[in-house]
Amino acid sequence: MKKYMLSSLSALALTAVAAHAETVNILMEAVPDTTYIQELLPEFEEATGIDVNLEVVNYAEMHTKLVPQLVSNSGSYSAIVVDFYWVGEFFKAGWMQPLDDRIAADGFDTSVYVPAMMDLVGQVEGTTYMLPFYNYAMGLLYRTDLLEDEANKTAYMDAFGTELKKPETWDEYLQQVRFFTKDGSYGVVNQGLRPDPIAMEWSNYLFAKGGEFIDDGWHATFNSPEGVAALEDYITNLNDYGPVGAASFSFDEAFNVFSQGQAYSYITYNFFRAAVDDASGSAIVGKGEIMGVPGQTPEEGGSLNGAWGWAIPKSSPNPDAAWEFLKWVESPEIAKKRALLGGSATRLDVFDDAEVIAKYPQTTALKELLLGSHNFPTFTYTPQFVEVLGRELSLAVSGEKSAQEALDAAAAEFDELAIKDGRQE
Amino acid sequence: MAHVTTMERENRRFGWLLTAPGLVLLAAVVLFPIVWAGITSFFNYSLIFPGYDDFAGLGNYAKAADDGEFLHSAWITLLFVVAVVGIQFVAGFVVALMLNDARRGKTVYYLILLCPLLINPVVVGLMWRMILHPTLGIVNWLLGSVGIEPVNWLGAPDMAFWTVVLVDIWHQVSFMVVLLLAGLSALPAEPYEAARVDGATPFQRFWHITLPMMKPVIVVTLLIRMIFAIKTYDIIYIMTRGGPGVATDLISYFIYRRAFVSLDLGEACAMAAMLLIVIAGLTAVLWRSMRQVQD
């Protein structure tokens, strides 16, 4: 009887301990890098005894799920991941905890991050609120086998009098898009769905054409002649050199067209590079490569930068445990392990790691892509601006507005938002 | 004045006691959010700076009424509702009439027809996006095999609108069938027998007997379906995000974005209140016609 009582008591005690074991809850997007984190989690749980619960949802649901938790005094997320274009909004609303004291206390080294990453998803106005998680700077996916094909080389030389090779400038790329649109294949596939797929993709066209979103005084400049020409290039590519229906494609549908071997090129997020070689969903294994979006000259790049950062919300129920997790997940060892699984890096030491480069030779190209990429304007109303830009670009693509009209309308709304945010005089 | 006995009073009190938990629950989850949203609509309330310091009066309503995008969404929604409800009604009525006459296998037909209605709208949207993928989808592949050029289902403004209408019809038409069939099977047989004796043609029987007798059921069915159609959101969210351009930007999706992308709750609540007034008006009509059916 005594024995029985003792064992029930110890069982009770165990339950109590289990109930007290801390859990870190994080809302994350269903992307490859989240899967890699999931694979590595047991190491953290073993080392610290802290459980990690990842709630994985689609991108479109994230903002909607996060905001109510961030507004409340005590939310359910211990840590969060922040897309670069929410940073201004989250900062303005005061939803993130400053991390500088924790960084200093634990001697965490943030100098290893690519500076552009710290600007985008690290610091805001001199205070560190986030640790850069992964970058999704956009690049140009292209088909190496088509470039190396002898018949293509000859035909290209006959048509243009130049050699067929990896494009060095935007104009050379456009020429290749025209050239490869033949025999039922397309030169390019676009992601024309509003709001973010089209807005993000077109940004590369803008930078490649030599345009910029804003000037130093936060006035919209993307309706400049370069911007209009960029939108005209976009419309031509989508309507004349891409598959029917690309105006409604999200990135997964566009990637499917590319990975089924139906298009020569696709400007998209760099994490799709790994998917090109995934035989379970790709018909072009070993035949695709990524590069920075070419610019006006071989020295200039046109890629759009993008990244996610780890943050601890003000409403976090257990910020200390959340910091333990952040420190672990962004440690050199784990960052490298994630890269070795195929993850997208933000730290220079990972980009330069011999083992990572040996496993993924494209790492060097990805680093160059990132270093040459341009930032999207981030301020309090970035999500709203993406909405407006997506709508106007989509109107231009569907022929309901001219390129100039659409960009003028988007620029006017941008200026209103910038004034509302106190960015403009 | 009617005399209220002690027993009646006790009965009444007991009645209130029994309904109280339900009423409290309803007040908490239905009445409170509506009242709260109504109050919020008079303030400049943003989720970035939550607070009721900035009273806007009717400002949010005026802004909404002056917002071209919002009015466009209202217009598109009206077109959508007319198209969806109109086509669903005609198709649903034809099917209901056929099923009403079917002698065998009624349950099987019924079951097959009900299948789409049982599928979650999000799944419907995703499924159709795959089926209608212009280059990798099965529909264009089938069309291609008989020499028809690929159709740009969701990438061209007019086509996208009609694609969304068709998907909604596919999904919801059985709702019409079920309701109309219930009405048809409840009709008395005598008028039909009399008409047959008098030598009326099937069309005459339909026009002079079925249609007039079905009128109350038809009104109710149309109204319920209209209210649901005005609220359509899931299919748009999954299939088009309101695009291409603004071709499928229905009002519910518009208001959702104002609230959860722009975080401008004040204006979103004002827009929602305007929508609520329209739906409440329709509900009043619905309630009145339902009473007519009862009478």
Interface residues (C-beta under 8 A of the other chain):
Chain A: A60 H63 T64 V67 V71 E89 K92 A93 G192 L193 R194 P195 P243 V244 G245 A246 A247 S248 F249 E253 N256 V257 Q260 Q262 T380 Y381 P383 Q384 E387 G390 R391 S394 L395 V397 S398 E400 K401
Chain B: L47 I48 F49 P50 E69 R129 H133 P134 T135 L136 N140 P150 V151 N152 W153 L154 G155 A156 P157 A160 Y237 T240 R241 G242 G243 P244 G245 V246 A247 R257 F260 V261 S262 L263
